[in-house]
Amino acid sequence: MNGYAPPAVDDADFRDAMASFPCAVTVVTAYDGTRAHGTTVSAVASLSRNPPLVMVALAEDSELLGIIRKAGRFGINVLADGQEDWARAFAAKGRDKADGIPLSSQGGVPRLPGVPAWMACRVVALTPGGDHVIVQGAVEQAVSDPQPPLVYHQRTFATCTESALHPAGSVR
């Protein structure tokens, strides 16, 4: 990065600080030929509304990154409260982690059922970012279902108990 020298920040301090950021739990998916593959990812964000773009950060050595490079497409599944088992399954290593999970195919990518949000994306750019690669995707399909998302905060799964959808004291 043109002479950039990163500051000497203690890795544990950095990880602890980042654990303070609550984030939606997502499973990013793609097809390796006809086999569905996915990984639990916390570094997912909106990038642009016009055109609709998102970005996902994946480790350089991620098996999913290699699959996305070949496929040119990926899906983003925002998990719902109660889908912690899927988050854990997709966080594991191995090519069989999607086995037994009820994925369907939509927009050319694997899709999980019952999620609050899902998007099908086409890769438009891959940008190095430290030990990760930032995958920029053009959103070609998007579906949402207003329900509480699964979040990750302080290394623990949780959900939003209060939101615009479900204010304090409201009945669900």
N, C-alpha and C positions, 0 to 999 in steps of 0.2 A: 504494500500500500504506500508506495513512494516515500520511503524514509520514516514511516510511522512506527514508532516504538511504543508498544502498549505499556501502560504504567504497571508497576509491580503491586498488584492487588492480590491479597491472599485468596486462594481458590475457595476455601471454606467460607470466608467472609462474603465473597461474591455469591456463592450458592445460597447462603442464608438470606442475603438481601433479596435475591430473586424469588426465594420461597415466599416472601412477603407479598408478592404480586398475585392476587387471585386471577385465575385464568380459566376459560372454558376448556373442557376436556374434549379433544377432537380425535377422531380416527381418520387418517388420510389413507386413501385406498387407490389401488391401480391394478390393472391386469398384467400378469406375466404370462403372455400367451392367452390361455383360457383360464388360468389359475388366478383366483383373487388373492391379493396380498394387501396388508395394511399395517400401519404403525400408529400407536398413540402419540399424539403431538400436542404440545402446549403453545408452540411458537407459530400461531396462525393469526393473520390480521387482514383487515380490509386495506387495500392500497389506493383504489380509485373508484369513483362512481361512474365517471364518463371517460373512457369505457370502464365497465365493471371489471376490476382486477382485484385479486387477493394475492397474499404472499404466505409461503410456508417455509420455515427453516428446517432443513434436514441435515444430519451429520454427514460429512463427506464420505464416510465409510458405510452409510446406511444402505442396506439391501434395497429398501424401497426407492431411494434416490436412483439407483441403477435401473430399476424397473421403470420409473417415471421417465428417465432419460430416453429409454427405448420406446415406451408406449406413447409419449407425448401428451398424455392425459392423466388426470387424477381426480379423485373425489374427496370432498371434505364432509365428514359426518360429525356434527356437534352432538355429543352424547347427552342423554336426559338423566335426571335424577333416577337412580335405581339401575343404571347400566354400568356400574362399577366393574362387574365381572368382564364385560367386553373391554373396558379400558385396561384392565390387568392382562387379559388374554393378548391383546394387540401390543402391549408393552414388552411382552416376552420376545426372545430371539427364536428364529426358526421359520421354515417355510410352511409349516402346518398350523400356524396359529389361527388361521381363519376357518379351519376345519370345524364343523359342527355349529358354526355361527350362521344364522339365516340371512345371508347376503343375497340381494337380487342385483340385476344388471339394469342400469338406467343411464342414458347419456354416454354410454361406452365405458362406464366405470362401475365398480362395486358400490352398492348402497345398503346401508343398515336400515332396518325398519324402526319406526317409532321414535325417530330422533327429532329434536326441536328444529334443526336446520340441516339442509343437505345442499351441496353444490357440485356440479360437474364442470371441470375446468380443462382448458387446453393450455399447455405450457407455452409461454411467450418469451421467457428469459430465465436464465440461470446465472446467478451472481455469487461469486465467492464471498464468504463472510466469516473470517476466522476459520474455525474447524468445522463450519457448516456451509451449506449452499442455500441461498435464498431462491426458492422456486416461485416465479411469478406466473400466475395463471389467469387467463381470460375466462370469466364465468359465462358459461353457455346455458346453464339451467340452474335455477335456484328454487328451493321449496322450503317453507317454514311452517311450523306447527307450534302455536304459543303454549309452551309448557316449560317448567323449570329445568334449566340446564344443569348438568353435572359440572362442578368447578373443582379446581385443585388449588389448595392454599395451605401453606405451612406443611407441605408434604402429606396432606390428608385430603381425601375426597369429601366434598360437601355439596350443598345445593343452595340456591338463593331462596331464603325463607320469606323475604320481602322483596317485592319488585313492583313495577308498574302493572304487571299482570295480576299479582297477588299481594295487594297492600296488607299491612299489618291488620289483623282482625277480620280479613275477608274469608269467605268460605270457598274452599276449592272444590 
